[in-house]
Amino acid sequence: MDKKKFYITTPIYYPSDKLHIGHTYCTVATDALARYHRLKGEDVMFLTGTDEHGQKIEDKATEAGVTPKEFVDRIVEGPQGVKDLWKLMNISNDRFIRTTDDYHVASVQKIFRKMYEKGDIYKGTYKGKYCKPCESFWTESQLVDGKCPDCGREVQDAEEEAYFFRLSKYADRIRDLLENTDFLQPRSRVNEMVKNFIDPGLEDLCVSRTSFTWGIPVDFDPGHVVYVWVDALSNYITALGYLNDRYHDYDHYWPADVHIVGKEIVRFHSIIWPAMLMSMELPLPKHVFGHGWLLLDGGKMSKSKGNVVDPYILAQKFGVDALRFFLMRTFPFGSDGNFSNELLIQTINTDLANDLGNLVSRTTAMVGKYFGGHLPAGCGATEEEKKLAAACASLGGDSGALSGEGAQFDGELIGLAAGLRSRYEQAMESFAPHKALDEIFKVIQRANKYIDECAPWVLAKDMDANGARLAHVLYNLLETARICGVLLSPFMPESCEKLFAQIGARENCRTWISADRWGTLPENATVTKGENLFPRIDLDKALEELEALEAAARKSALPDIELEPQLTEKVDFDTFCKSDFRVVKVKSCEAVKKSEKLLKFILDDGTGTDRQILSGIHKFYEPEDLVGKTLVAIVNLPPRKMMGLESNGMLISAVHTEKGEEKLHLLMVDDSIPAGAKLC
């Protein structure tokens, strides 16, 4: 009999900088779901990767003085890059795609041509607004307070020759897909898409650019490169071999069972991607699930805001499995969640140290103390208990009447544990890993209560009279730990291996089938105390150490002074060390139109030719106050464009906080120092 197939994907991540805990959250969730389906015996394909084209990458590579390919190679393949992070987090992806892979490039060109030849792509002129960080085009009506509705940042005027995709042609079919099927989940996302994009009128989509070159060329019109989202979305089928010879899995795995994505890119996956597939007459994915954001101090984590959390530091400090567990246990998958280091430590202490760790540690210690690590024959599940467990498993859990000593306590524990798999499965199938974990910990907490109810230490005082009962109580605890371990393994694979070793659960006791069969653990299993799976953490000490680690990481990545604050671009430390610092005199300064942050400086740098630098400091200075001042600038950086204006260098400034308010001060020097003087 053929295995059931299950194809699951993460979004492909944009390697403009190191990934943060938000990306890790999405990938760990996808990994847990993939491992769950493998546990069930299904034929799983789990895809992740990186989205490596676009204007933002091209600009950042220019600033770094490298080619775009060198820039993304460093972030994807380099030390502590994307692949290293997924290896550290024990991500079990079956395939990793990069949109710079040759086979993907060739496939995307064929996909673009296929939609063009159908008449769904046509040439025109794009005129509107463009958000470079999101790589998104917007109309005036879609902006929120004049800014990008997705990220809230400034947009740029854009006008260029472009190809367009007839997205409007598929508006009715997309509306039906969203409103009348379970394609997009959670359901709240449907209302957002329909209200914000379908109801106002779905406009045709710009699908090529001519103002930059870092992208996949349109093969029949080489002056154009394919718009990054058409390039990126196609990865879900090109990675299976669609229109290429690299792989041959498309017919086997497509359509995808679910695309797991962040809520900020639901629009692309639930509107544009289905329309592209409709144009190509290909099957649609079964589901798109848009999870929420991890928030830090009430705001979305963002590399450009500098408020990201480094998963490397957390994993190395607390352990990979503890971090994986925290991400899945704490935040409802589909809603936003407020991240804090305090919450992470409290979750580890409460759930992993006090509940799970305590259950395993106490039980294995008592088996060792009272029975030398091997329970006696006859201590296992009785036929009456097995019948009760089978009934509870089919019902999803309950308690029932048992006869004999401790019958009430035994019945409640066995009924709850035996029905766990059914409740867990229901949660996982509905993309609610947090609910699945909640069900597991109800059983773990009941087992710890069972220890107190049965008081093994009291029974052990008279082994002749109570030895059999004591052995049966400990067997019930081991069997409960086994079932919970099986179902926890998609979330904490390495820790569950240790758990199984400590309770003596061999391979046949770790399967999906065994997870609702009470009495699977052999009576004579070898039980060892072993190390504490999750030692308790000293909150204050750990927070102090974390603060020091995070401060050291920031210091190693950036110079002590901040360059061009309030802008999305940053200067890496190597570039900073090579910087040419020069004295400059401000000849004129004015605000940049349509920008709240930027000031345009015309500077005397001692060369005899005026130098123009843009700086995002209007929040702190009025332009008229700066004319005539003597400042310091880095003058050997590659030119870059902001708001359509060229900036040739960076002004030096420092940021600090006074009474909770952020302050910025330009580095000003004595007016007697001549323009062009080299400082270091």
Secondary structure as UniProt FT lines:
FT   STRAND          5..13
FT   HELIX           21..39
FT   TURN            40..41
FT   STRAND          43..50
FT   HELIX           55..64
FT   HELIX           68..77
FT   TURN            79..80
FT   HELIX           82..88
FT   TURN            89..90
FT   STRAND          95..98
FT   TURN            99..100
FT   HELIX           102..117
FT   TURN            118..119
FT   STRAND          121..131
FT   TURN            132..135
FT   STRAND          136..138
FT   HELIX           140..142
FT   TURN            145..146
FT   TURN            149..151
FT   STRAND          156..165
FT   HELIX           167..170
FT   HELIX           171..180
FT   STRAND          184..185
FT   HELIX           188..193
FT   HELIX           194..198
FT   TURN            199..200
FT   STRAND          205..206
FT   STRAND          208..209
FT   TURN            219..220
FT   TURN            222..223
FT   STRAND          225..226
FT   HELIX           228..233
FT   HELIX           235..238
FT   TURN            239..243
FT   HELIX           250..253
FT   STRAND          258..262
FT   HELIX           263..265
FT   HELIX           266..267
FT   HELIX           268..272
FT   HELIX           273..279
FT   TURN            280..281
FT   STRAND          288..291
FT   STRAND          294..296
FT   TURN            297..298
FT   STRAND          299..300
FT   TURN            303..306
FT   HELIX           311..318
FT   HELIX           320..330
FT   TURN            333..334
FT   STRAND          337..339
FT   HELIX           341..347
FT   HELIX           348..357
FT   HELIX           358..371
FT   TURN            372..373
FT   TURN            377..378
FT   HELIX           383..395
FT   TURN            405..406
FT   HELIX           407..418
FT   HELIX           420..429
FT   TURN            430..431
FT   HELIX           433..454
FT   HELIX           456..459
FT   HELIX           460..462
FT   HELIX           463..488
FT   TURN            489..491
FT   HELIX           493..503
FT   HELIX           507..509
FT   HELIX           513..516
FT   TURN            518..519
FT   TURN            523..524
FT   HELIX           539..557
FT   STRAND          562..563
FT   TURN            565..566
FT   HELIX           573..577
FT   STRAND          581..591
FT   TURN            593..594
FT   STRAND          599..604
FT   STRAND          611..615
FT   TURN            618..620
FT   HELIX           623..625
FT   TURN            626..628
FT   STRAND          630..634
FT   STRAND          640..642
FT   TURN            643..644
FT   STRAND          645..647
FT   STRAND          650..658
FT   TURN            659..660
FT   STRAND          661..666
FT   TURN            671..672
FT   TURN            675..676
//
